[in-house]
């Protein structure tokens, strides 16, 4: 296998791309979700996008590690963006493909409300 050069993303940079680009959240909403200001979120996502662009354009691998984060917990609870349905999935089953209520692919995982 070919040894690729790497670009590095922190876990919070990866999360910023997920929130802004995959889920389409505003910087303000995504910043609140991550517990940072809108401006800080903007800097995080800008750096992450630059690294991803470097990897795509220059054929580099993306390595995700480090950063400040906390794990969600034992239960996996998801909320659908389209219909606001929430549901639980068993651990170890992988990410669901669709919302069980409306079959939409746009949903996200939330913290357990215990």
C-alpha positions as CSV (number, residue, x, y, z in Angstrom):
1,X,0.0,0.0,0.0
2,X,1.2,3.5,-0.7
3,X,2.3,5.6,2.2
4,X,0.2,8.8,2.1
5,X,1.1,12.1,3.6
6,X,-1.4,13.0,6.3
7,X,-3.3,16.1,7.4
8,X,-4.4,16.1,11.0
9,X,-7.9,17.0,12.3
10,X,-8.8,17.2,16.0
11,X,-12.0,15.6,17.1
12,X,-13.6,19.0,17.5
13,X,-12.6,20.1,14.0
14,X,-14.2,16.9,12.7
15,X,-17.3,17.7,14.7
16,X,-17.4,21.3,13.3
17,X,-17.5,20.0,9.8
18,X,-20.2,17.5,10.7
19,X,-22.4,20.2,12.3
20,X,-21.8,22.9,9.7
21,X,-21.5,21.0,6.4
22,X,-23.3,17.7,6.9
23,X,-26.1,18.9,9.1
24,X,-26.2,22.5,7.7
25,X,-26.2,24.3,11.1
26,X,-25.4,28.0,11.4
27,X,-22.1,28.9,13.1
28,X,-24.1,30.2,16.0
29,X,-26.2,27.1,16.5
30,X,-23.2,24.8,16.0
31,X,-21.1,26.9,18.4
32,X,-23.8,26.5,21.1
33,X,-23.9,22.7,20.4
34,X,-20.1,22.5,20.9
35,X,-20.0,24.9,23.9
36,X,-18.0,27.6,22.2
37,X,-18.7,31.1,20.8
38,X,-19.8,31.7,17.2
39,X,-16.4,33.3,16.4
40,X,-14.5,30.4,18.0
41,X,-16.6,27.9,16.0
42,X,-15.9,29.8,12.8
43,X,-12.1,29.6,13.5
44,X,-12.4,25.8,14.2
45,X,-14.4,25.0,11.1
46,X,-12.2,27.2,8.9
47,X,-9.1,25.4,10.0
48,X,-10.8,22.0,9.5
49,X,-12.1,22.9,6.0
50,X,-8.6,24.0,5.0
51,X,-7.1,20.7,6.2
52,X,-9.8,18.7,4.3
53,X,-9.3,20.7,1.2
54,X,-5.5,20.0,1.4
55,X,-6.2,16.3,1.7
56,X,-8.7,16.2,-1.2
57,X,-6.6,18.3,-3.6
58,X,-3.2,16.9,-2.7
59,X,-4.2,13.2,-2.2
60,X,-3.4,13.1,1.5
61,X,-4.9,10.9,4.2
62,X,-7.0,12.5,7.0
63,X,-6.0,11.5,10.6
64,X,-8.4,12.4,13.3
65,X,-7.1,12.6,16.9
66,X,-6.9,14.7,20.0
67,X,-8.9,17.8,20.8
68,X,-11.3,18.5,23.7
69,X,-14.4,16.3,23.7
70,X,-16.6,14.2,25.9
71,X,-18.3,10.9,25.0
72,X,-22.1,10.9,24.9
73,X,-22.6,7.9,27.1
74,X,-24.0,4.3,27.0
75,X,-27.3,5.0,25.3
76,X,-27.4,6.1,21.6
77,X,-30.3,8.5,21.1
78,X,-30.9,10.1,17.7
79,X,-33.2,13.0,16.6
80,X,-34.4,13.4,13.0
81,X,-34.0,17.0,11.6
82,X,-36.9,16.6,9.2
83,X,-39.7,15.2,11.5
84,X,-38.2,15.7,15.0
85,X,-38.6,12.0,15.8
86,X,-36.2,10.7,18.5
87,X,-35.3,7.0,18.9
88,X,-32.7,4.8,20.6
89,X,-30.3,2.4,18.9
90,X,-28.3,-0.4,20.6
91,X,-24.6,0.1,21.1
92,X,-22.4,-1.7,18.6
93,X,-24.9,-1.7,15.7
94,X,-23.3,1.2,13.8
95,X,-24.9,4.4,12.6
96,X,-28.5,4.0,11.5
97,X,-29.2,4.6,7.8
98,X,-32.5,6.5,8.1
99,X,-35.0,7.8,10.6
100,X,-37.5,5.0,11.4
101,X,-40.5,7.4,11.3
102,X,-39.9,9.3,8.0
103,X,-37.0,7.4,6.4
104,X,-35.0,10.7,6.1
105,X,-31.2,10.5,6.2
106,X,-30.6,13.8,8.1
107,X,-30.5,13.1,11.9
108,X,-28.0,13.5,14.7
109,X,-27.0,11.9,18.0
110,X,-27.7,13.6,21.3
111,X,-26.7,13.2,24.9
112,X,-28.8,10.9,27.1
113,X,-31.2,13.1,29.1
114,X,-30.6,11.3,32.4
